[in-house]
């Protein structure tokens, strides 16, 4: 499973749309979409924010 697939799974598990996740993270819907499709990768700092926004630890979000 790729990092993008894990991000998508965490977002969907949290019940957030792409737009809602973007708003919560302070980024565009397109940025979230690019992370989920592995066309761009979030920085470590942003990955931590993603995990926090999804209610999990970074290590839990990145586990396979």
KAURVEN-V347005 format. One line per field, one symbol per residue. phi: phi as a letter, one per 30 degrees, with the letter a starting at -180 (. if undefined). psi: psi as a letter, one per 40 degrees, with the letter a starting at -180 (. if undefined). burial: I if it has 16 or more other C-alpha atoms within 10 Angstrom, else O. Layout:
# KAURVEN-V347005
phi->???
psi->???
burial->???
This chain:
# KAURVEN-V347005
phi->.dedddddddddddicdedddeddcibdddddedddchdbcddeddddddeddcibdddddcdd
psi->hidddddddddddefiidddddddefiiddddddddefdihiiddddddddddefiiddddei.
burial->OOIIIIIIOIIOOOOIOIIIIIOOIOOOIOIIIOIIIOOOIIOOOOIIIIIOIIOOOIOOIIOO
